[in-house]
Structure formats: structure tokens, C-alpha cells
Amino acid sequence: MSKENVALIRGIYEAFGAGDIPGAFGRMSPGIVWNEAENFPYADKNPYVGPDAVGAGVFARIGAEWDGFTPGPEEFLDAGDAVVVLCRYKGTFKATGKSINAQVAHVWRVENGKAASFQQYADTLQVARACGLA
């Protein structure tokens, strides 16, 4: 199952990268539990439950507040029912004009062929500085 899990999660990043939001959300469980990293700007409404909550609470805000934001997945690590993705967030915060190139890890859990949970770990200080919060 684990190769299929990696392919599922890779497909989420590819769909988002292609602007195929329904394709990305279609790979998620209707009850996905999504958590942004502690102290990350979008952790204020953790946990986000369901693709609609993730879309409105995370991705809509990113689109409104950042230019050129990309998650930049670099490596997908097979951990059985979990997939760890090592990334670099890149983008420019519109309000400050400051850019990031932040180290990030995403931990996805897969159940019944769908992404069931997401946990982000990120360089929150770099992001806070770009947002003018630190």
C-alpha cells in the first residue's frame, strides 16, 4: 500500500501545482483533519476539518496574502500509512514585500486510499518575519 500512498500524496502536490483544486481536494477524505504548525500564521483555526475548511482557511488566505507561494516538495518519504514530504516554502508576502525560502516538513496519514490527516512543521520564525509579525 505504501507506494500507492506516496503516489496519492504526490498527486495532491501535482494537482495544486497545476491549479486543479478539485483534483487535489478529491484525493482527501471528506473528514480530513488538517493542522498548521504551531505559531504558523494560519494555525489560528486549527484543526481544519474537511477540504472546504482547508480551502477557505488555508489556501484562500495564502492566495490573498502571498505572491508566487509554492510548497516546493523536494522528497517524499514512504512511512507505510504515513507519507513525509520535505519541502521549501517560497513566496513573497504582499503586505511587506519580504520573501521566504523556508524549510518545511509535511506529515500525511492515509486511510482507505485518501489523505486523512495533515500536519505541517515549518520554520515559523522566517514566515513570521516575512509577515511583519516578528
A tleap script that builds the chain and sets N, CA, C and O, in Angstrom:
source leaprc.protein.ff14SB
mol = sequence {
  NMET SER LYS GLU ASN VAL ALA LEU ILE ARG
  GLY ILE TYR GLU ALA PHE GLY ALA GLY ASP
  ILE PRO GLY ALA PHE GLY ARG MET SER PRO
  GLY ILE VAL TRP ASN GLU ALA GLU ASN PHE
  PRO TYR ALA ASP LYS ASN PRO TYR VAL GLY
  PRO ASP ALA VAL GLY ALA GLY VAL PHE ALA
  ARG ILE GLY ALA GLU TRP ASP GLY PHE THR
  PRO GLY PRO GLU GLU PHE LEU ASP ALA GLY
  ASP ALA VAL VAL VAL LEU CYS ARG TYR LYS
  GLY THR PHE LYS ALA THR GLY LYS SER ILE
  ASN ALA GLN VAL ALA HIE VAL TRP ARG VAL
  GLU ASN GLY LYS ALA ALA SER PHE GLN GLN
  TYR ALA ASP THR LEU GLN VAL ALA ARG ALA
  CYS GLY LEU CALA
}
set mol.1.N position { 0.801 -1.205 0.000 }
set mol.1.CA position { 0.000 0.000 0.000 }
set mol.1.C position { 0.842 1.267 0.000 }
set mol.1.O position { 0.389 2.298 -0.498 }
set mol.2.N position { 2.045 1.221 0.540 }
set mol.2.CA position { 2.779 2.458 0.752 }
set mol.2.C position { 3.177 3.174 -0.543 }
set mol.2.O position { 3.200 4.404 -0.584 }
set mol.3.N position { 3.491 2.418 -1.600 }
set mol.3.CA position { 3.804 3.073 -2.868 }
set mol.3.C position { 2.580 3.824 -3.387 }
set mol.3.O position { 2.698 4.911 -3.952 }
set mol.4.N position { 1.410 3.230 -3.186 }
set mol.4.CA position { 0.172 3.904 -3.580 }
set mol.4.C position { -0.054 5.155 -2.743 }
set mol.4.O position { -0.556 6.162 -3.241 }
set mol.5.N position { 0.323 5.083 -1.464 }
set mol.5.CA position { 0.164 6.253 -0.595 }
set mol.5.C position { 1.053 7.402 -1.044 }
set mol.5.O position { 0.620 8.554 -1.065 }
set mol.6.N position { 2.289 7.094 -1.402 }
set mol.6.CA position { 3.201 8.134 -1.907 }
set mol.6.C position { 2.641 8.724 -3.202 }
set mol.6.O position { 2.667 9.940 -3.394 }
set mol.7.N position { 2.141 7.873 -4.081 }
set mol.7.CA position { 1.565 8.365 -5.345 }
set mol.7.C position { 0.351 9.256 -5.076 }
set mol.7.O position { 0.171 10.275 -5.743 }
set mol.8.N position { -0.473 8.881 -4.114 }
set mol.8.CA position { -1.638 9.696 -3.748 }
set mol.8.C position { -1.210 11.084 -3.288 }
set mol.8.O position { -1.742 12.090 -3.756 }
set mol.9.N position { -0.249 11.135 -2.372 }
set mol.9.CA position { 0.189 12.425 -1.817 }
set mol.9.C position { 0.925 13.244 -2.879 }
set mol.9.O position { 0.725 14.455 -2.974 }
set mol.10.N position { 1.759 12.605 -3.662 }
set mol.10.CA position { 2.432 13.308 -4.763 }
set mol.10.C position { 1.388 13.930 -5.696 }
set mol.10.O position { 1.563 15.044 -6.189 }
set mol.11.N position { 0.313 13.195 -5.925 }
set mol.11.CA position { -0.763 13.694 -6.779 }
set mol.11.C position { -1.429 14.947 -6.226 }
set mol.11.O position { -1.879 15.796 -6.995 }
set mol.12.N position { -1.497 15.072 -4.911 }
set mol.12.CA position { -2.068 16.285 -4.310 }
set mol.12.C position { -1.202 17.493 -4.663 }
set mol.12.O position { -1.726 18.528 -5.076 }
set mol.13.N position { 0.106 17.371 -4.507 }
set mol.13.CA position { 1.013 18.480 -4.836 }
set mol.13.C position { 0.962 18.799 -6.329 }
set mol.13.O position { 0.961 19.966 -6.719 }
set mol.14.N position { 0.919 17.761 -7.160 }
set mol.14.CA position { 0.866 17.985 -8.609 }
set mol.14.C position { -0.428 18.673 -9.009 }
set mol.14.O position { -0.420 19.564 -9.858 }
set mol.15.N position { -1.539 18.270 -8.406 }
set mol.15.CA position { -2.823 18.893 -8.726 }
set mol.15.C position { -2.822 20.362 -8.297 }
set mol.15.O position { -3.230 21.232 -9.067 }
set mol.16.N position { -2.367 20.641 -7.081 }
set mol.16.CA position { -2.292 22.040 -6.640 }
set mol.16.C position { -1.384 22.849 -7.565 }
set mol.16.O position { -1.710 23.978 -7.932 }
set mol.17.N position { -0.234 22.261 -7.944 }
set mol.17.CA position { 0.707 22.954 -8.824 }
set mol.17.C position { 0.123 23.278 -10.182 }
set mol.17.O position { 0.505 24.266 -10.809 }
set mol.18.N position { -0.817 22.436 -10.646 }
set mol.18.CA position { -1.463 22.649 -11.939 }
set mol.18.C position { -2.726 23.502 -11.819 }
set mol.18.O position { -3.408 23.754 -12.811 }
set mol.19.N position { -3.031 23.944 -10.595 }
set mol.19.CA position { -4.236 24.743 -10.389 }
set mol.19.C position { -5.505 23.911 -10.351 }
set mol.19.O position { -6.606 24.456 -10.440 }
set mol.20.N position { -5.367 22.589 -10.220 }
set mol.20.CA position { -6.510 21.682 -10.180 }
set mol.20.C position { -6.932 21.463 -8.724 }
set mol.20.O position { -6.645 20.419 -8.138 }
set mol.21.N position { -7.607 22.447 -8.156 }
set mol.21.CA position { -8.015 22.382 -6.760 }
set mol.21.C position { -8.994 21.224 -6.521 }
set mol.21.O position { -8.828 20.492 -5.545 }
set mol.22.N position { -10.017 21.030 -7.385 }
set mol.22.CA position { -10.899 19.872 -7.172 }
set mol.22.C position { -10.135 18.542 -7.220 }
set mol.22.O position { -10.460 17.614 -6.480 }
set mol.23.N position { -9.136 18.453 -8.076 }
set mol.23.CA position { -8.334 17.237 -8.157 }
set mol.23.C position { -7.537 16.991 -6.889 }
set mol.23.O position { -7.395 15.850 -6.450 }
set mol.24.N position { -7.015 18.064 -6.300 }
set mol.24.CA position { -6.273 17.930 -5.044 }
set mol.24.C position { -7.208 17.546 -3.913 }
set mol.24.O position { -6.935 16.609 -3.162 }
set mol.25.N position { -8.318 18.277 -3.792 }
set mol.25.CA position { -9.252 18.005 -2.705 }
set mol.25.C position { -9.931 16.649 -2.869 }
set mol.25.O position { -10.329 16.037 -1.877 }
set mol.26.N position { -10.068 16.175 -4.095 }
set mol.26.CA position { -10.664 14.869 -4.338 }
set mol.26.C position { -9.820 13.719 -3.822 }
set mol.26.O position { -10.323 12.607 -3.662 }
set mol.27.N position { -8.547 13.968 -3.561 }
set mol.27.CA position { -7.660 12.949 -3.009 }
set mol.27.C position { -7.688 12.942 -1.481 }
set mol.27.O position { -7.038 12.116 -0.840 }
set mol.28.N position { -8.445 13.870 -0.913 }
set mol.28.CA position { -8.547 13.976 0.537 }
set mol.28.C position { -9.855 13.371 1.020 }
set mol.28.O position { -10.875 13.417 0.333 }
set mol.29.N position { -9.800 12.811 2.200 }
set mol.29.CA position { -11.004 12.303 2.851 }
set mol.29.C position { -11.950 13.475 3.123 }
set mol.29.O position { -11.482 14.575 3.417 }
set mol.30.N position { -13.259 13.269 3.034 }
set mol.30.CA position { -14.194 14.349 3.368 }
set mol.30.C position { -14.013 14.861 4.796 }
set mol.30.O position { -14.388 15.992 5.104 }
set mol.31.N position { -13.438 14.030 5.665 }
set mol.31.CA position { -13.218 14.436 7.049 }
set mol.31.C position { -11.763 14.684 7.386 }
set mol.31.O position { -11.377 14.582 8.551 }
set mol.32.N position { -10.929 15.015 6.377 }
set mol.32.CA position { -9.508 15.248 6.638 }
set mol.32.C position { -9.341 16.223 7.806 }
set mol.32.O position { -10.059 17.217 7.917 }
set mol.33.N position { -8.382 15.914 8.665 }
set mol.33.CA position { -8.048 16.790 9.786 }
set mol.33.C position { -6.697 17.417 9.457 }
set mol.33.O position { -5.685 16.721 9.364 }
set mol.34.N position { -6.690 18.725 9.283 }
set mol.34.CA position { -5.531 19.476 8.798 }
set mol.34.C position { -5.043 20.403 9.897 }
set mol.34.O position { -5.813 21.209 10.420 }
set mol.35.N position { -3.769 20.295 10.252 }
set mol.35.CA position { -3.176 21.161 11.267 }
set mol.35.C position { -1.959 21.881 10.719 }
set mol.35.O position { -1.013 21.262 10.231 }
set mol.36.N position { -2.003 23.195 10.810 }
set mol.36.CA position { -0.850 24.020 10.506 }
set mol.36.C position { 0.091 23.979 11.714 }
set mol.36.O position { -0.348 23.705 12.830 }
set mol.37.N position { 1.365 24.245 11.498 }
set mol.37.CA position { 2.357 24.217 12.573 }
set mol.37.C position { 2.007 25.229 13.660 }
set mol.37.O position { 1.476 26.304 13.382 }
set mol.38.N position { 2.314 24.863 14.894 }
set mol.38.CA position { 2.134 25.803 15.994 }
set mol.38.C position { 2.893 27.087 15.675 }
set mol.38.O position { 4.028 27.040 15.202 }
set mol.39.N position { 2.277 28.212 15.930 }
set mol.39.CA position { 2.831 29.551 15.697 }
set mol.39.C position { 2.901 29.944 14.223 }
set mol.39.O position { 3.438 31.004 13.899 }
set mol.40.N position { 2.373 29.117 13.328 }
set mol.40.CA position { 2.280 29.492 11.919 }
set mol.40.C position { 1.077 30.430 11.777 }
set mol.40.O position { 0.090 30.248 12.490 }
set mol.41.N position { 1.123 31.414 10.893 }
set mol.41.CA position { 0.026 32.386 10.810 }
set mol.41.C position { -1.358 31.779 10.598 }
set mol.41.O position { -2.352 32.361 11.032 }
set mol.42.N position { -1.443 30.632 9.946 }
set mol.42.CA position { -2.750 30.052 9.649 }
set mol.42.C position { -3.150 28.961 10.644 }
set mol.42.O position { -4.123 28.242 10.418 }
set mol.43.N position { -2.404 28.836 11.741 }
set mol.43.CA position { -2.738 27.862 12.783 }
set mol.43.C position { -3.844 28.374 13.697 }
set mol.43.O position { -4.285 27.663 14.599 }
set mol.44.N position { -4.290 29.601 13.466 }
set mol.44.CA position { -5.277 30.226 14.346 }
set mol.44.C position { -6.616 29.507 14.363 }
set mol.44.O position { -7.407 29.697 15.286 }
set mol.45.N position { -6.879 28.685 13.356 }
set mol.45.CA position { -8.162 27.979 13.295 }
set mol.45.C position { -7.989 26.463 13.274 }
set mol.45.O position { -8.883 25.742 12.830 }
set mol.46.N position { -6.841 25.977 13.753 }
set mol.46.CA position { -6.591 24.530 13.845 }
set mol.46.C position { -7.608 23.881 14.762 }
set mol.46.O position { -8.054 24.499 15.729 }
set mol.47.N position { -7.977 22.652 14.474 }
set mol.47.CA position { -7.754 21.953 13.215 }
set mol.47.C position { -8.820 22.339 12.194 }
set mol.47.O position { -9.962 22.641 12.541 }
set mol.48.N position { -8.420 22.320 10.948 }
set mol.48.CA position { -9.360 22.492 9.842 }
set mol.48.C position { -9.894 21.103 9.517 }
set mol.48.O position { -9.114 20.170 9.324 }
set mol.49.N position { -11.195 20.956 9.454 }
set mol.49.CA position { -11.776 19.641 9.195 }
set mol.49.C position { -12.551 19.698 7.884 }
set mol.49.O position { -13.504 20.464 7.738 }
set mol.50.N position { -12.121 18.870 6.935 }
set mol.50.CA position { -12.750 18.798 5.626 }
set mol.50.C position { -12.076 19.710 4.613 }
set mol.50.O position { -11.537 20.757 4.972 }
set mol.51.N position { -12.108 19.310 3.341 }
set mol.51.CA position { -11.478 20.092 2.278 }
set mol.51.C position { -11.998 21.527 2.173 }
set mol.51.O position { -11.220 22.433 1.874 }
set mol.52.N position { -13.287 21.755 2.411 }
set mol.52.CA position { -13.813 23.122 2.322 }
set mol.52.C position { -13.167 24.025 3.367 }
set mol.52.O position { -12.821 25.168 3.070 }
set mol.53.N position { -13.004 23.519 4.586 }
set mol.53.CA position { -12.365 24.305 5.645 }
set mol.53.C position { -10.897 24.573 5.311 }
set mol.53.O position { -10.392 25.668 5.560 }
set mol.54.N position { -10.212 23.574 4.747 }
set mol.54.CA position { -8.813 23.753 4.347 }
set mol.54.C position { -8.718 24.802 3.239 }
set mol.54.O position { -7.850 25.674 3.268 }
set mol.55.N position { -9.612 24.706 2.273 }
set mol.55.CA position { -9.608 25.662 1.165 }
set mol.55.C position { -9.818 27.090 1.632 }
set mol.55.O position { -9.080 27.993 1.239 }
set mol.56.N position { -10.829 27.296 2.473 }
set mol.56.CA position { -11.150 28.649 2.940 }
set mol.56.C position { -10.160 29.151 3.978 }
set mol.56.O position { -9.775 30.320 3.954 }
set mol.57.N position { -9.745 28.285 4.884 }
set mol.57.CA position { -8.920 28.726 5.998 }
set mol.57.C position { -7.437 28.792 5.723 }
set mol.57.O position { -6.706 29.524 6.390 }
set mol.58.N position { -6.985 28.022 4.731 }
set mol.58.CA position { -5.549 27.991 4.427 }
set mol.58.C position { -5.288 28.524 3.019 }
set mol.58.O position { -4.632 29.554 2.859 }
set mol.59.N position { -5.792 27.837 2.009 }
set mol.59.CA position { -5.401 28.171 0.640 }
set mol.59.C position { -5.950 29.511 0.151 }
set mol.59.O position { -5.263 30.217 -0.588 }
set mol.60.N position { -7.150 29.871 0.540 }
set mol.60.CA position { -7.677 31.181 0.141 }
set mol.60.C position { -6.849 32.294 0.766 }
set mol.60.O position { -6.587 33.315 0.129 }
set mol.61.N position { -6.441 32.095 2.005 }
set mol.61.CA position { -5.621 33.108 2.677 }
set mol.61.C position { -4.234 33.214 2.045 }
set mol.61.O position { -3.712 34.315 1.867 }
set mol.62.N position { -3.645 32.080 1.712 }
set mol.62.CA position { -2.338 32.105 1.046 }
set mol.62.C position { -2.452 32.865 -0.274 }
set mol.62.O position { -1.619 33.720 -0.575 }
set mol.63.N position { -3.481 32.553 -1.058 }
set mol.63.CA position { -3.671 33.219 -2.341 }
set mol.63.C position { -3.861 34.718 -2.213 }
set mol.63.O position { -3.404 35.483 -3.062 }
set mol.64.N position { -4.533 35.138 -1.152 }
set mol.64.CA position { -4.794 36.560 -0.946 }
set mol.64.C position { -3.578 37.313 -0.407 }
set mol.64.O position { -3.418 38.505 -0.668 }
set mol.65.N position { -2.721 36.618 0.344 }
set mol.65.CA position { -1.652 37.304 1.070 }
set mol.65.C position { -0.249 37.121 0.492 }
set mol.65.O position { 0.670 37.843 0.881 }
set mol.66.N position { -0.066 36.177 -0.423 }
set mol.66.CA position { 1.270 35.870 -0.933 }
set mol.66.C position { 1.309 35.969 -2.450 }
set mol.66.O position { 0.321 35.687 -3.129 }
set mol.67.N position { 2.453 36.369 -2.969 }
set mol.67.CA position { 2.744 36.299 -4.405 }
set mol.67.C position { 3.701 35.141 -4.629 }
set mol.67.O position { 4.701 35.000 -3.926 }
set mol.68.N position { 3.383 34.316 -5.614 }
set mol.68.CA position { 4.292 33.239 -6.016 }
set mol.68.C position { 4.528 32.183 -4.961 }
set mol.68.O position { 5.577 31.540 -4.957 }
set mol.69.N position { 3.562 31.987 -4.052 }
set mol.69.CA position { 3.757 30.991 -2.999 }
set mol.69.C position { 3.746 29.588 -3.593 }
set mol.69.O position { 2.821 29.218 -4.316 }
set mol.70.N position { 4.784 28.808 -3.281 }
set mol.70.CA position { 4.847 27.407 -3.698 }
set mol.70.C position { 5.371 26.572 -2.535 }
set mol.70.O position { 6.223 27.031 -1.774 }
set mol.71.N position { 4.860 25.334 -2.395 }
set mol.71.CA position { 5.349 24.471 -1.321 }
set mol.71.C position { 6.656 23.762 -1.663 }
set mol.71.O position { 7.353 23.298 -0.760 }
set mol.72.N position { 6.997 23.668 -2.923 }
set mol.72.CA position { 8.278 23.104 -3.352 }
set mol.72.C position { 8.647 21.764 -2.750 }
set mol.72.O position { 9.677 21.662 -2.084 }
set mol.73.N position { 7.832 20.718 -2.961 }
set mol.73.CA position { 8.218 19.409 -2.422 }
set mol.73.C position { 9.524 18.929 -3.043 }
set mol.73.O position { 9.708 18.979 -4.259 }
set mol.74.N position { 10.432 18.459 -2.178 }
set mol.74.CA position { 11.739 18.001 -2.633 }
set mol.74.C position { 11.920 16.496 -2.498 }
set mol.74.O position { 12.623 15.873 -3.292 }
set mol.75.N position { 11.274 15.912 -1.477 }
set mol.75.CA position { 11.450 14.482 -1.242 }
set mol.75.C position { 10.195 13.919 -0.589 }
set mol.75.O position { 9.609 14.538 0.299 }
set mol.76.N position { 9.794 12.742 -1.042 }
set mol.76.CA position { 8.646 12.038 -0.489 }
set mol.76.C position { 9.173 10.786 0.213 }
set mol.76.O position { 9.820 9.946 -0.415 }
set mol.77.N position { 8.902 10.663 1.495 }
set mol.77.CA position { 9.397 9.547 2.287 }
set mol.77.C position { 8.247 8.608 2.639 }
set mol.77.O position { 7.259 9.009 3.255 }
set mol.78.N position { 8.398 7.368 2.239 }
set mol.78.CA position { 7.399 6.334 2.463 }
set mol.78.C position { 7.500 5.846 3.906 }
set mol.78.O position { 8.535 5.329 4.327 }
set mol.79.N position { 6.422 6.016 4.651 }
set mol.79.CA position { 6.380 5.546 6.041 }
set mol.79.C position { 5.135 4.691 6.262 }
set mol.79.O position { 4.484 4.794 7.302 }
set mol.80.N position { 4.810 3.862 5.300 }
set mol.80.CA position { 3.655 2.981 5.422 }
set mol.80.C position { 2.359 3.747 5.265 }
set mol.80.O position { 2.064 4.254 4.183 }
set mol.81.N position { 1.579 3.839 6.338 }
set mol.81.CA position { 0.324 4.590 6.291 }
set mol.81.C position { 0.541 6.095 6.363 }
set mol.81.O position { -0.408 6.871 6.251 }
set mol.82.N position { 1.782 6.501 6.550 }
set mol.82.CA position { 2.130 7.921 6.571 }
set mol.82.C position { 3.100 8.216 5.433 }
set mol.82.O position { 3.874 7.355 5.013 }
set mol.83.N position { 3.041 9.438 4.950 }
set mol.83.CA position { 3.982 9.923 3.946 }
set mol.83.C position { 4.528 11.244 4.466 }
set mol.83.O position { 3.767 12.148 4.812 }
set mol.84.N position { 5.852 11.348 4.519 }
set mol.84.CA position { 6.506 12.577 4.954 }
set mol.84.C position { 7.045 13.267 3.710 }
set mol.84.O position { 7.721 12.651 2.886 }
set mol.85.N position { 6.740 14.547 3.587 }
set mol.85.CA position { 7.195 15.313 2.433 }
set mol.85.C position { 8.082 16.445 2.939 }
set mol.85.O position { 7.653 17.276 3.740 }
set mol.86.N position { 9.322 16.465 2.459 }
set mol.86.CA position { 10.253 17.542 2.792 }
set mol.86.C position { 10.128 18.606 1.718 }
set mol.86.O position { 10.194 18.314 0.524 }
set mol.87.N position { 9.946 19.842 2.154 }
set mol.87.CA position { 9.614 20.934 1.229 }
set mol.87.C position { 10.431 22.181 1.545 }
set mol.87.O position { 11.154 22.250 2.539 }
set mol.88.N position { 10.286 23.166 0.653 }
set mol.88.CA position { 10.745 24.526 0.908 }
set mol.88.C position { 9.624 25.443 0.443 }
set mol.88.O position { 9.251 25.438 -0.730 }
set mol.89.N position { 9.090 26.232 1.374 }
set mol.89.CA position { 8.104 27.240 1.010 }
set mol.89.C position { 8.837 28.431 0.426 }
set mol.89.O position { 9.803 28.931 1.002 }
set mol.90.N position { 8.363 28.875 -0.722 }
set mol.90.CA position { 8.913 30.077 -1.352 }
set mol.90.C position { 7.764 30.991 -1.712 }
set mol.90.O position { 6.684 30.528 -2.079 }
set mol.91.N position { 7.990 32.267 -1.609 }
set mol.91.CA position { 6.973 33.239 -1.953 }
set mol.91.C position { 7.300 34.576 -1.319 }
set mol.91.O position { 8.239 34.702 -0.532 }
set mol.92.N position { 6.498 35.580 -1.684 }
set mol.92.CA position { 6.675 36.939 -1.162 }
set mol.92.C position { 5.382 37.379 -0.514 }
set mol.92.O position { 4.318 37.324 -1.130 }
set mol.93.N position { 5.475 37.819 0.743 }
set mol.93.CA position { 4.301 38.299 1.459 }
set mol.93.C position { 3.955 39.681 0.909 }
set mol.93.O position { 4.774 40.599 0.952 }
set mol.94.N position { 2.746 39.820 0.398 }
set mol.94.CA position { 2.345 41.036 -0.308 }
set mol.94.C position { 2.448 42.293 0.560 }
set mol.94.O position { 2.921 43.329 0.092 }
set mol.95.N position { 2.017 42.214 1.798 }
set mol.95.CA position { 1.944 43.404 2.651 }
set mol.95.C position { 3.312 43.973 3.011 }
set mol.95.O position { 3.438 45.174 3.248 }
set mol.96.N position { 4.347 43.117 3.054 }
set mol.96.CA position { 5.679 43.587 3.445 }
set mol.96.C position { 6.678 43.572 2.304 }
set mol.96.O position { 7.702 44.252 2.367 }
set mol.97.N position { 6.391 42.797 1.251 }
set mol.97.CA position { 7.342 42.637 0.155 }
set mol.97.C position { 8.500 41.728 0.510 }
set mol.97.O position { 9.458 41.629 -0.256 }
set mol.98.N position { 8.436 41.054 1.663 }
set mol.98.CA position { 9.522 40.170 2.095 }
set mol.98.C position { 9.279 38.747 1.589 }
set mol.98.O position { 8.153 38.249 1.575 }
set mol.99.N position { 10.380 38.117 1.176 }
set mol.99.CA position { 10.315 36.758 0.622 }
set mol.99.C position { 10.790 35.733 1.637 }
set mol.99.O position { 11.511 36.044 2.585 }
set mol.100.N position { 10.356 34.487 1.402 }
set mol.100.CA position { 10.800 33.368 2.221 }
set mol.100.C position { 11.376 32.269 1.343 }
set mol.100.O position { 11.056 32.150 0.160 }
set mol.101.N position { 12.221 31.482 1.953 }
set mol.101.CA position { 12.714 30.216 1.419 }
set mol.101.C position { 12.859 29.320 2.642 }
set mol.101.O position { 13.968 29.042 3.099 }
set mol.102.N position { 11.713 28.870 3.168 }
set mol.102.CA position { 11.640 28.244 4.483 }
set mol.102.C position { 11.596 26.726 4.406 }
set mol.102.O position { 10.910 26.150 3.561 }
set mol.103.N position { 12.334 26.093 5.297 }
set mol.103.CA position { 12.350 24.643 5.410 }
set mol.103.C position { 11.049 24.174 6.057 }
set mol.103.O position { 10.581 24.758 7.034 }
set mol.104.N position { 10.470 23.103 5.490 }
set mol.104.CA position { 9.173 22.605 5.939 }
set mol.104.C position { 9.141 21.083 5.822 }
set mol.104.O position { 9.795 20.499 4.958 }
set mol.105.N position { 8.370 20.453 6.705 }
set mol.105.CA position { 8.048 19.036 6.576 }
set mol.105.C position { 6.542 18.887 6.730 }
set mol.105.O position { 5.926 19.526 7.583 }
set mol.106.N position { 5.969 18.052 5.908 }
set mol.106.CA position { 4.542 17.727 5.975 }
set mol.106.C position { 4.410 16.244 6.289 }
set mol.106.O position { 5.082 15.416 5.674 }
set mol.107.N position { 3.560 15.907 7.232 }
set mol.107.CA position { 3.275 14.512 7.555 }
set mol.107.C position { 1.814 14.252 7.212 }
set mol.107.O position { 0.904 14.831 7.806 }
set mol.108.N position { 1.617 13.387 6.263 }
set mol.108.CA position { 0.283 12.990 5.810 }
set mol.108.C position { -0.007 11.586 6.312 }
set mol.108.O position { 0.889 10.743 6.344 }
set mol.109.N position { -1.238 11.327 6.702 }
set mol.109.CA position { -1.693 9.977 7.048 }
set mol.109.C position { -2.773 9.592 6.040 }
set mol.109.O position { -3.643 10.393 5.697 }
set mol.110.N position { -2.694 8.362 5.581 }
set mol.110.CA position { -3.610 7.871 4.548 }
set mol.110.C position { -4.473 6.759 5.127 }
set mol.110.O position { -3.981 5.844 5.786 }
set mol.111.N position { -5.771 6.860 4.865 }
set mol.111.CA position { -6.711 5.816 5.258 }
set mol.111.C position { -7.681 5.579 4.104 }
set mol.111.O position { -8.221 6.525 3.531 }
set mol.112.N position { -7.893 4.317 3.773 }
set mol.112.CA position { -8.849 3.935 2.732 }
set mol.112.C position { -8.603 4.661 1.407 }
set mol.112.O position { -9.546 5.052 0.719 }
set mol.113.N position { -7.324 4.836 1.061 }
set mol.113.CA position { -6.975 5.417 -0.228 }
set mol.113.C position { -7.136 6.921 -0.331 }
set mol.113.O position { -7.084 7.465 -1.434 }
set mol.114.N position { -7.330 7.609 0.789 }
set mol.114.CA position { -7.491 9.070 0.794 }
set mol.114.C position { -6.595 9.671 1.868 }
set mol.114.O position { -6.286 9.011 2.860 }
set mol.115.N position { -6.178 10.918 1.677 }
set mol.115.CA position { -5.435 11.633 2.705 }
set mol.115.C position { -6.393 11.940 3.850 }
set mol.115.O position { -7.378 12.655 3.666 }
set mol.116.N position { -6.101 11.394 5.040 }
set mol.116.CA position { -6.998 11.527 6.191 }
set mol.116.C position { -6.549 12.605 7.162 }
set mol.116.O position { -7.370 13.177 7.879 }
set mol.117.N position { -5.234 12.890 7.191 }
set mol.117.CA position { -4.759 13.957 8.067 }
set mol.117.C position { -3.474 14.555 7.508 }
set mol.117.O position { -2.757 13.941 6.719 }
set mol.118.N position { -3.217 15.785 7.955 }
set mol.118.CA position { -2.056 16.558 7.512 }
set mol.118.C position { -1.522 17.296 8.727 }
set mol.118.O position { -2.287 17.914 9.468 }
set mol.119.N position { -0.211 17.233 8.933 }
set mol.119.CA position { 0.449 18.014 9.978 }
set mol.119.C position { 1.644 18.713 9.354 }
set mol.119.O position { 2.508 18.078 8.749 }
set mol.120.N position { 1.680 20.021 9.508 }
set mol.120.CA position { 2.766 20.839 8.966 }
set mol.120.C position { 3.769 21.129 10.085 }
set mol.120.O position { 3.387 21.394 11.224 }
set mol.121.N position { 5.052 21.074 9.741 }
set mol.121.CA position { 6.140 21.533 10.606 }
set mol.121.C position { 6.925 22.530 9.763 }
set mol.121.O position { 7.334 22.206 8.648 }
set mol.122.N position { 7.141 23.741 10.282 }
set mol.122.CA position { 7.711 24.787 9.421 }
set mol.122.C position { 8.623 25.711 10.212 }
set mol.122.O position { 8.564 25.788 11.440 }
set mol.123.N position { 9.462 26.405 9.467 }
set mol.123.CA position { 10.300 27.470 10.020 }
set mol.123.C position { 9.383 28.672 10.262 }
set mol.123.O position { 9.305 29.585 9.440 }
set mol.124.N position { 8.695 28.654 11.399 }
set mol.124.CA position { 7.686 29.681 11.677 }
set mol.124.C position { 8.308 31.063 11.888 }
set mol.124.O position { 7.665 32.071 11.596 }
set mol.125.N position { 9.533 31.128 12.383 }
set mol.125.CA position { 10.179 32.424 12.605 }
set mol.125.C position { 10.411 33.138 11.263 }
set mol.125.O position { 10.136 34.331 11.139 }
set mol.126.N position { 10.911 32.415 10.275 }
set mol.126.CA position { 11.153 33.029 8.972 }
set mol.126.C position { 9.844 33.551 8.373 }
set mol.126.O position { 9.805 34.647 7.814 }
set mol.127.N position { 8.781 32.763 8.493 }
set mol.127.CA position { 7.494 33.182 7.961 }
set mol.127.C position { 6.969 34.381 8.746 }
set mol.127.O position { 6.470 35.332 8.143 }
set mol.128.N position { 7.068 34.361 10.066 }
set mol.128.CA position { 6.619 35.491 10.889 }
set mol.128.C position { 7.368 36.766 10.531 }
set mol.128.O position { 6.770 37.840 10.471 }
set mol.129.N position { 8.649 36.661 10.298 }
set mol.129.CA position { 9.438 37.850 9.902 }
set mol.129.C position { 8.952 38.391 8.565 }
set mol.129.O position { 8.825 39.604 8.397 }
set mol.130.N position { 8.681 37.509 7.617 }
set mol.130.CA position { 8.202 37.955 6.303 }
set mol.130.C position { 6.843 38.629 6.423 }
set mol.130.O position { 6.540 39.572 5.692 }
set mol.131.N position { 6.026 38.137 7.352 }
set mol.131.CA position { 4.676 38.696 7.557 }
set mol.131.C position { 4.690 39.953 8.428 }
set mol.131.O position { 3.648 40.575 8.636 }
set mol.132.N position { 5.860 40.329 8.935 }
set mol.132.CA position { 5.954 41.502 9.789 }
set mol.132.C position { 5.456 41.243 11.203 }
set mol.132.O position { 5.068 42.172 11.911 }
set mol.133.N position { 5.468 39.972 11.616 }
set mol.133.CA position { 4.973 39.599 12.944 }
set mol.133.C position { 6.105 39.416 13.949 }
set mol.133.O position { 5.845 39.263 15.142 }
set mol.134.N position { 7.335 39.430 13.496 }
set mol.134.CA position { 8.474 39.235 14.419 }
set mol.134.C position { 9.612 40.152 14.022 }
set mol.134.O position { 10.661 40.147 14.665 }
savepdb mol mol.pdb
quit
